[in-house]
Amino acid sequence: MAARIYRPAKSATQSGSAKSRYWLLEFDRESAPEIEPLMGWTSSLDTKTQVKMRFATEEEAVAYAKQQGLAYRVEQPNPTSRKILSYSDNFKTSRVGQWTH
């Protein structure tokens, strides 16, 4: 069984970073999902894909995976660049695009 250790990206719809502070360990899918013939729902016998473990640091997640004997891969988060703008920047004379209002 393989596991994936990663830090989730910040939500695009929110300005906060609450869900991106922790490292997650989640298990890879072992079998493909099946469509149930009676109701047409998608089902799977692999219930470990529903488990997501949260750790404060990457080292804790790796230590847990090693302790449990799991094959794991660590995915490093992409660096984020923050562009700080203010409302007055819209009216600067050195602005690249013209103000259209």
CORWOFEN-V534560 format. One record per run of one state. SS is the DSSP state (H for helix, E for strand, - for the rest). FROM is the first residue (numbers start at 1). TO is the last residue. If there is no record, write none. Layout:
[[SS	FROM	TO] [SS	FROM	TO]]
//
This chain:
[[-	1	1] [E	2	6] [-	7	17] [H	18	20] [-	21	22] [E	23	27] [-	28	33] [E	34	35] [-	36	41] [E	42	43] [-	44	46] [H	47	50] [-	51	51] [E	52	55] [-	56	57] [H	58	68] [-	69	70] [E	71	75] [-	76	86] [H	87	91] [-	92	101]]
//
